[in-house]
Amino acid sequence: SLPRLVWPLYVLYGWSASPCIILFFRTLGLTFMKWLQPKRPLRPTRKERKKLPVMGLVGQEVEVIVNVVRAFEVPVRIDVDPLLESDLPLVPVRPFVEVSFQNRKCRTTTAEGANPTWNQDLRIPVKLASSGLYNVPDKLYCQLYDETVVDLLEDDRQRETNIHQRLQRQWLGSLQIPFSSLCSNSRIEGTFQLYSPPVLLGYQRESQHRQVSSSPTSLRDSTFLTLFIT
């Protein structure tokens, strides 16, 4: 609950207040407004993690935190089949990111559209060998998928009473980050270009069918992913 304000007698009875008192209440009001402001999830406050000595971590389990922020120019489906998205809105793509390291995986929630925003922290446990932190040969993999819902019912008469669906994923792009690079820099932050083949069957980028007045070379033919890794 908010603290009670004790108003001075000269304020209650209309007496004139000094400039210092007016400045005090103005500052107090701004403080209350700051408390009541909503949090901004799209611009989180980065907390610095403590740097631990490498020699003291041998044989222990540490954690890699991957903040998946957003993606740009995600390929969209050319033809949306109504049978694939029976109970969901017809959206061109429903992307999510899966991060894996040392056979451990975790993923974001499913977003919608060609320029999705997640801003989610994915935590990957890392088991350090006796050879040391900088000698870990593994890589951190970030995979971008499109999630579709496949309707398995063949009889249309059963659709009102039965639900039989399967989630299906389509690979759209990937990114590899050596663990040694993370150890050398303590953190990695930026927007990275994903590897993907020049042609994805059944997909195209929105910029490829959008009318653009500039030259064709200005079109981006790649997908980008913004990450913050510590």
Buried (B, 14 or more C-beta within 10 A) or exposed (E): EEEEEEEEEEEEEEEEBEEEEEEEEEEEEEEEEEEEEEEEEEEEEEEEEEEEEEEEBEEEEEEBBBBBBBBBBBBBBEEBEEEBBBEEEEBBBBBBBBBBBBEEEBBBEBBEBBEBBBBBBBEBEBEBEEEEBEEBEEBBBBBBBBBBBBBEBEEEEEEEEEEEBEEEBBEBBBBEBEBBEBBEEEEBEEEBBBEBEEEBEEBBBBBBEEEEEEEEEEEEEEBBBBBBBB
